[in-house]
């Protein structure tokens, strides 16, 4: 059995503002919304949804945290980190 090590990958949280009244309004990140409108979104007209993403340890591509359970090397989530098993390549 090849040797393995455990790596920790941080989770990035992206707050996205979604209009509840205008379905054609574009979604904006919270920082973009504040920059464009100069204020925080009104809770009656907008919802803020947090999208959690991380970088895949294999190919460095972004992936959703909810996809980690289907990843064969996934161990667990703890706080704002995801833990994966990685094989140590013989040199």
RAZI-V938022 format. One record per backbone hydrogen bond with DSSP energy under -1.0 kcal/mol. CO is the residue of the C=O (numbers start at 1). NH is the residue of the N-H. E is the energy in kcal/mol with one decimal. If there is no record, write none. Layout:
{{CO,NH,E} {CO,NH,E}}
//
This chain:
{{3,88,-2.9} {5,86,-2.8} {7,84,-2.2} {9,82,-2.4} {12,53,-2.8} {14,51,-2.5} {15,30,-2.2} {16,49,-2.9} {17,28,-1.6} {18,47,-2.7} {22,25,-1.3} {28,17,-3.8} {29,33,-2.5} {30,34,-2.4} {31,35,-2.0} {32,36,-2.7} {33,37,-2.8} {34,38,-1.8} {42,46,-2.0} {45,20,-3.0} {47,18,-3.0} {49,16,-3.1} {51,14,-2.8} {52,65,-2.0} {53,12,-3.3} {54,63,-2.5} {56,60,-1.7} {61,56,-3.1} {63,54,-2.3} {64,67,-1.3} {65,68,-1.5} {67,70,-1.3} {68,71,-1.6} {71,74,-1.8} {73,85,-2.4} {76,83,-2.9} {78,81,-1.2} {80,11,-2.6} {81,78,-2.4} {82,9,-2.8} {83,75,-3.0} {84,7,-2.5} {86,5,-2.7}}
//
